[in-house]
Amino acid sequence: MDAGSRITLVVGVVTAVVALIGYWSNQHTKRRETRVYAEALLAIHHYEELPSRPVLTGLVPSIAFWWP
């Protein structure tokens, strides 16, 4: 194997490794973003499931009380 063939082979291998690292990095970022989005939707769902209670105002002018 002459020097030209070795250089071509090394360049090809390095290019393939860089491409794989970029692909894996991109997939990891997408999974993380999807997980964050899912957690945000779950937090909104939990917030919507909280019991709502009417706020009584007028008992004390500047303080709102929660109905027990």
N, C-alpha and C positions, 0 to 999 in steps of 0.2 A: 504494500500500500504506500503510495507516494505521498508527499506532503500536501499536495492539492486535494487529494481524496480525504485525507485526515481532517483538514480544515473544513471541508464541506460537511463531513460527518459530524464534527463537533458543533458547527453552526446549526445544523439541523436538530441535533439533540438539545442544545441550549434553547432554541426556538420552541421546541415541543414542551420543554419543562416550563418555560415562561408562560406559554399559553395555558398549560394545565393549572399553574398557580393562579393565574388570572381568573380562570373559570371557577376554581374552587373558592377563591375569595369572593367572587360575585355571588355565587350560590349561598355562601355563608351570610353575606349581607342581606340578601333577599329573605332568607329564613328568619334572621333577626328582626327585620322590619315587619314581616308577617306576624311574628310572635308579639311584637309591641302593639301592632294594630289589634290583634285578638285580645290582648290584655285590656286595651282601652275600651273595646266593645263590651267586654265582660264587666268592667267597672261601671260603664253606663247602665248595663242591665241590672246590676246590683243596686245602683242608685235609683233606678225606676221602681224597683221592688220594695223600697223603703216605705213604711207606712206614712201616709200624710196625715197631719193633724192640723186642724184650723188654729190660726193664731188669734188670740183674743187681745185686742187693743182697747184702750180706754179705761182699763182698770187703774193703771198707773200711767200717767201721760207719756213718759219717755221709755218705758220698758214693755216689751212684748212677752206675754206668758204663753206657754204651750199648754194646751188642754191635756189633762192627765189621762 
